[in-house]
Amino acid sequence: MSDETREPVKRLFFALGCPPEQRKAIGQWRSALELRSGRPVPVENFHLTLLFLGAVNVAQIAQICAAAAEVRVPGVALSVLLDRLDVWRRAGALVLAAEQAPAQLLRLVYALEQAMLPFGSEDAPKEFRPHLTLMRDYREPVPESATPPEFYLRADRFVLFESHKGRYRALAEWPLVPAQEERR
């Protein structure tokens, strides 16, 4: 950093991961679209963002993790149907989106937003729209697909990721079904 008095920061976000077999299936489906515009998101980076934190002081990460550990979770694994291909013009993104967000997912996102209020944010809160980004810098219309999208993203945990030079690294994760709720 050019300013030596600044604290070191990391770019962080909470997300639901995408299992390897599903990343592969979505990547193959994207390839079949034969896109000629934009930059493909690396398959290993596929995820569904719950809450973007932005630049966070490294010194705050332990507190953020402690606050995330207190978030009320759904008590069940989540399944999100990604069934719509969409272009977000302002963001320049081609996304797989959910026509309908499950109520349990919306409650989890709200609980995370509330838990992270003490840590501030670099951006004003945005309406949560569940999606998985396929392409960046995409400026074309929504492409035609021979096979309509129908991907169930299933997750049994949420994850705090660090974004660094185009790669994502998991820093911590929390189960969506707390151990005490797992019945005998």
C-alpha positions, 0 to 999 in steps of 0.5 A: 500500500502506498499509505503506510499508516493504512491497515492491511485489508482483504476483499471479503464476501459471504457465499454459498459454494458450488459443489465441484460436479455442479460447477462442471455441469454449469461450465459445460452448459455455459460452453454450449452457449458459444458466447463470443463476448465478455470474460468467463468466470473461472469454473472454480469461482462459481458461487452464490453471493449472500453478502459482499463486505468489500475491503475489510481491515484484517484486524476485523476478520476474527470479529466478523467470523465471531458475528457470523457464527452467531447468525441464526441459520435455516436448520436445513440445507438450502436448495436454490433453483437457478432457472433464468439466464439474465444480463445485468447491464449496469454490472456487465454480467451474464448470470444464472438467476433464481426466478424465486428465492427460497424464504430460508435463503432470504432470512439467512441473507437478512440475518447476515446483513444484520450481524455485519452492521457493526462492521460498516460497508463500502457500499450502500445495501443492495437488494439481494438477487440470488445469482451465479455469475457466468461472464463479466464485461458482457454487453450482448443480449441474453443468449439463446439456449437449446437447453433451458437452465435448471440447476439446483445449487445445494448447500449445507454451509455458508462460507466467508471468502477472500477475493484476491487477484481473481481467485477466491479463497475460503477463510471460514465456514458455518453449517446451515444445520447447527450440531445441536439441531441434528436429532438422534 
